[in-house]
Amino acid sequence: KQAAMDQLVQLFAKEVREVKEALIFKEGKDEVLGNDLHIQALLNIEAGLANAERELLDMEAMVEEEEQDLQVAYQHLDLLKYQRDRVFFALDNLPRKLPQSTTPSSQRSKQALQTTQTQVLGDTSNRKTATAKKKKRNQVTFEKVQYVRVEEFESVPSYVKKRITREQVNDIIDGIHNTMEEKCNILSMPRSKLGDSKMNAWRKFKEDERDDCLAHTFFLETEVRDYGNCSIKHLRTGLAVLRTLKRLQEQRTSGCVRFVIQ
C-alpha cells in the first residue's frame, strides 16, 4: 500500500508540472514550443488526470474493503475476549472439590434392581415398596450452602475476612456440608438403632433446636469441629464471611449460637 501511495504522489507531481507548462503555453511565454505541442501536452495531461482518477477510485474501494475486514476482525476479537473472560471466571469460581452424589453408583444399581423386582413380584414386594417409601419420607435433608464467587469475596470488608482466602472459605462450606450430612443421618435413623454416642448426639441436636428452628436447618460451631472434617484454623472468620454474604444467619440464645442456613 505504501508503494502505491508513493507512486500516486509522484504521478500527481508530474501532472502538476505538466499543468504549469500548459499555462505557460497558453500565455504565450514559451516561444520554443508550437501549437501542436501545446495540444499534445494538454491531451497528455487529460489522460494522466483520468488515469489518476481511476487510481484514486481503486484506492478508495481498496480502503473501504480493508475497513470492512477490520470491523469483522474487531468483532471476532470482542467475541474472543468475551470467551476468555468466561473461562477465567469459571476457573476463578469453580470450587476445588465439586459436590458429588451421596448415593454410590452400585447402590443406585441395587435400587433400580429392587424396583424391577417389585414390579414383577406380587403383594409381598408391594409391601416392601411401601416400607421403603415410608423410610424415604423419614429421611431428613438440608439446604446446601452456595460456594463463594470471586466478586462476592472481594466485596467483603477486609476487617471481616482478615487473612482468610476464598479457597479456605469454600473448604469451610464443604465442612458445613459434611456436618449437616452426618447430622441428618443421625436424625433420620430410628432411635432403637442408635448407639450410645449417636444417641447422645441425637439428644443434643434436639435440645439445641427450637420450634421455629429445627435441627436440620442449622448447625453449631462445635458440630463443624466434630463432624466437618475440614481445617478449623480460620473457622470463625469463615463463618463471619458467610454471615456477611447472607449465606448464614446467626441466632443467639442463652448458651447457644446457631448458624441457620439461608
Secondary structure as UniProt FT lines:
FT   HELIX           2..27
FT   HELIX           35..93
FT   HELIX           105..120
FT   HELIX           123..137
FT   HELIX           150..155
FT   HELIX           158..161
FT   TURN            162..163
FT   HELIX           166..188
FT   HELIX           191..193
FT   HELIX           196..208
FT   TURN            211..212
FT   HELIX           215..217
FT   STRAND          218..219
FT   HELIX           221..227
FT   TURN            233..234
FT   HELIX           235..244
FT   TURN            245..246
FT   STRAND          248..253
FT   TURN            254..255
FT   STRAND          256..261
//
